[in-house]
Amino acid sequence: MAESEKDQIIRKLKAENKGLQEQIAYLRRKLFDHKSEVLNPNQTSLFEKENSVFNEPEQTGDQSSSASNQVRPKKSKKKTRREKVDSKVPVRVTIIKTADGKCPAGHSGIKPIGTRYVREEFHFIPARAYLEKIYEQTYKCEQCAHDTATSGLFKPLVPPALFPHSLASVSLVAEIIHDKFVLGVPLYRQLSGIRRLGYQTSEATLANWVNKSAQQLLPLYEEIHWHLCSAHHLQGDETPIKVLREPGKAATSRSYMWVARTPIKQPNPIVYYAYGTTRSGVFAQSLYEGYLGVLQCDGYSGYNLLGNSVHRTGCWAHVRRKFYDASQSHIKGADNLLHLIDEMFALEREWQAYSPRVRRRRRRSRLRKVFKRFWRLIDRTEVLPQSRLGKAIVYAQKQRPYLDRIINDGAIDWSNNAAERNMKSLVIGRKNWLFSTSTQGAEATAIWRPRRRRSPHKLKKEKSVLNFSKTEKFRTLFLYWK
């Protein structure tokens, strides 16, 4: 074998070995290291070969006193009480009186002369259940019987049941929905609490209530989607979920929950969830059908099918995450690029409260310079394409046209973190209930999660949204849930 061929094989093996070491270090950090992506220059990694915490000698007391003579940290100030009781909470005043109406010496005839404040206590009344038996009163009008030559009997109009032939009430179903989608409590765990209240039922019954009530909110769900697509700026994201009984798919296959929302600075923010059997761009087309505005999302290729009707912008948080992983792998050049991205985020935090117009001016005057430094450093950096830094650079270069657009748009956020935070609440619930049994359950999850941040009195006045109910039960259920 020629010497040049040996050198090529050695270089190839060294590069492959370096890539494998980076991958091992990355997976080790994902398993054992902290999850935060905040840089701490004073913190030492557990897995560095040099200056590792495991390589430091144990302090046995034999070392010189100068080695352990360290500055003691200052004691933090005593924290004051941060509890706060809402003014709407009812107040009950309790005055402690003598049990027998006598003084400590046993004399009677005492009289109160005043009270002294002692303390406050916040009490909780456990849930109480009762069975309501509804009858309709039958009346007879003697005048009608005389005038019409009939019996004159009549009955008042009975409000329709939430679900026919069911014991479900609005308060019970609303509590079940609140516990599952707000607190993340699965139905089988709620079942034990309902049984303690005296009602013996099954998990399938509770699931049917959740699904049927979601179908009653379907007109409102579609109206929220219509309002969403009429917005000028949107943010999108998606996460996998598991649905056991999907037609034509195995129980172990993945489905997806998509989220679309308006940016934080927009008035009356809207958050919309949609269940999809796939992550393909075909579902993205159906989700954003008719939308003609600006969409901020990550670099997932499925969004490419949206076409030119949607003006896409990138997310700097996704770019930063990849350079952060490269920095934690101690790849040369990653720290400089990461610090430039952090400088951009620091400037954005200063302008967070500004109007879109002012933010656009600040971005064009100050952030444009940081942009140019970042991209110049990207172009000069030479690195293996399969390394962590190489993958981060390739991702940033592919997203460059979408990232540069944020400079000229002050209404869009610097990152897609708002949509990811909405998705995080779903992920926390998913860790508890694990999966949806049917597609109807997955659709109910999507329907019950959307939010329009309005105060209750504004919701009652917004007839364009609430008038979709065919019966009063729908409106009552919706207002109870909100």
Order of alpha helices (4+ residues) and beta strands (2+ residues): alpha-beta-alpha-beta-alpha-alpha-alpha-alpha-beta-beta-beta-beta-alpha-beta-beta-alpha-alpha-alpha-alpha-alpha-alpha-beta-alpha-beta-alpha-alpha-alpha
